[in-house]
Amino acid sequence: MSDTQPFAGIRVIEFGQFVAVPFCGQLLAEGGAYVVKVESMAGDPNRHMGEISPKDSRIFVSRNRGKHSLPLNVSDPTAKPVIDALVTSADVVLMNFRPGLAEEIGLGSADLLAKHPRLIVGEITPFGKKGPDAMLAGMDIVVQARSGLMAAMGRIVDDRPAPGEPVISDYMAATSLAFGVSSALLRRERTGRGGIVDVSLMQAAMTLANNQLTRHEDLDKPAHDKALLRIKQLRVDGAPYEEQLASVPGIRAYAIRNIYFRTYETADGTIALACASKGLQDRFNSALGITPPSGSILTASAEIIDSLQKEVEALIRTQPSRHWTELLNQAGVPISTVKLPVEMFEDEQANANSMFSLVEHESGQIRVLAPPVHMDGGGFSTQPPAKPFTSEASTLLSELGLSQDDAGITRVKQ
């Protein structure tokens, strides 16, 4: 057993599919955990999204490395001995069943903890366990809409609000769950007791919109109340979404978002810059040779800001992106060209910091993102893809003291 990996010796049973729970399980596996992934008899749906070998895909490899797969129909009563043996063997159980299913099949978190007091149960639900939406189904795009994140990002396509890509609330929920499980394991080390870690996609999405979800109850609430009335009327009137969005008071000052914290078109591309402080704004102004309005720019009129915005936009269009990145980097202003994802595979900075790894797959080599956490001594390491679907079923059952005859529901063609 490794003494450098933080989760070495920890056994995780994952009842998860799609994104959030599988990515959390992969993070734990990269930290040394032994992860058994319980899948439906057809396999995780991600296995079938652009197969590169039978029942395996790039997207499955991106979220399920380092795991050991066990096909099981968890809703079939004959699977109960296998489920019980799996849970009994576990330090951690991860789940993202549809609301209500865990309780139906005997995997309710409170019941599990009552039977196994040292167990850590990590759950991801769409909207949380309480309230009027607790039993509703939900996935990333729905949660982005419901949580305000979609509007907070301000992306509009064909006059409609559009989600961010890729499924960001899922990944935020996955990393939150991994942090929660780590915290629960630390607490168990100190107290001897397990616990329940509860994460919702909704709150994960709201965390991503944190800047816009902080309100001073005395200073901001009256303006928010007025905005809600305006929004209601705009919707009654059939106003376009963009007009509704514009009616909402923003936390970022008009001058900041229009000049100093945004993207610009250059002569040959697009750059993004961030000058959130006055010091950075002064450096930006000096580097570009522009004169801001006298006094605080935060109190300047919209007309003055609009005029300065047009001046800066016109100036930046006169030179290529490289000119501006070199100039503003020298001035200490945070700036970058806007990269496309495909460019990142050959990105010098990403590769200098080992942000990618090559893994061997039966279909060939696959370049994947390395663990997002670096720890000295090799605490986290990129794991190989899971072995072919069903190939480890007999071995995993044997480890539990069972056979495929004992658990006919796991018998699949291998």
Secondary structure as UniProt FT lines:
FT   TURN            6..9
FT   STRAND          11..15
FT   HELIX           20..30
FT   TURN            31..32
FT   STRAND          34..39
FT   TURN            41..42
FT   HELIX           45..48
FT   STRAND          51..53
FT   TURN            54..55
FT   STRAND          56..57
FT   HELIX           58..61
FT   TURN            62..63
FT   TURN            65..66
FT   STRAND          67..71
FT   TURN            74..75
FT   HELIX           77..79
FT   HELIX           80..89
FT   STRAND          92..95
FT   TURN            99..100
FT   HELIX           101..104
FT   TURN            105..106
FT   HELIX           109..115
FT   TURN            117..118
FT   STRAND          120..125
FT   TURN            132..135
FT   HELIX           140..147
FT   HELIX           149..153
FT   STRAND          156..157
FT   TURN            158..159
FT   STRAND          160..161
FT   HELIX           168..191
FT   STRAND          195..200
FT   HELIX           201..208
FT   HELIX           210..212
FT   TURN            217..220
FT   HELIX           221..236
FT   TURN            237..238
FT   HELIX           241..246
FT   HELIX           254..255
FT   HELIX           256..260
FT   STRAND          261..265
FT   STRAND          270..274
FT   HELIX           278..288
FT   HELIX           297..299
FT   HELIX           302..316
FT   TURN            317..318
FT   HELIX           321..330
FT   TURN            331..332
FT   STRAND          335..337
FT   HELIX           341..346
FT   HELIX           348..352
FT   TURN            353..354
FT   STRAND          356..361
FT   TURN            362..363
FT   STRAND          364..369
FT   TURN            376..378
FT   TURN            389..392
FT   HELIX           393..399
FT   TURN            400..401
FT   TURN            404..407
FT   HELIX           408..410
//
